[in-house]
């Protein structure tokens, strides 16, 4: 079992998170891709995907994801398991916290993947987010704020990855 971890990063926070995830799970288990360099084509080579995206300004997609956004429609994800993580700024952009992760989730759902890794929204201070589940109790993936809660990120990453791996094991 190999995991493809794909991310777009403008200020390195999402890249650093991806590298921490690869280090936690092991390089032998996780192949890491910066989509600016690799594009999305390698997605087809993996049954398990972790996708990382940051939110910019007022709920906008990170530029590398935005450039490849329409290509996502070309992928059949019916037999794939996907987990999402997002970076945002809950205090500076409190009405748009990790919106891009919610947009990515909504873009992927019609493509048929099994999505794992929903994450509780407790411990955050934000007003609105498009990345919340319908009942608003969870984010659609791991929400990180390395601007305002950097000290919580390592523990959140470890806890979330453990949860994701357990959920994947349950699907097998």
Secondary structure, DSSP 8 states (H G I E B T S, - for coil): --EEEEE--SSSHHHHHHHHHHHHH-TTTEEEEEHHHH-SGGGGG-SEEEEEEEEETTTEE-HHHHHHGGGGGG---TT-EEEEEEE--TTTTTTSTTHHHHHHHHHHHTTT-EEE--EE-TT---S--TTB-TTSSEESSEEE-TTT-HHHHHHHHHHHHHHHHHHHHHH-
